[in-house]
Amino acid sequence: MSSNTNMIFLIPAKELVPVRKPDGGYLSFDGEEVARSSYWVRRINDGDVLADAKAKKHKTKLAAAAKQAKADSETKGE
C-alpha cells in the first residue's frame, strides 16, 4: 500500500478562519496535503475543511472572484 493513498488535499472551508492541525499549527489558507486521519475526517464532516476536488474547485472560485473584484476596482478607478 502506497503512503500517497493516505494523503488528502485540504483547505479551510471559510476564508480567513484558521483551522488548527493536530500538532498545534494551522492549515495553510492556500491548502496543503495532509495525512488522512480521524482528526481530518472529523474536520471534513464538520464542514471546517474542504477535501480534494471540492477544495480545488473552491480555490478556483476564490481566484476568479478575486480577479473579478480587481477588474471591477480598476474600472471604477478610471
Secondary structure, 3 states (H helix, E strand, C coil): CCHHHHEEEEEECCCCCCCECCCCCECCCCCEEEECCHHHHHHHHHCCEEEHHHHHHHHHHHHHHHHHHHHHHHHHHC
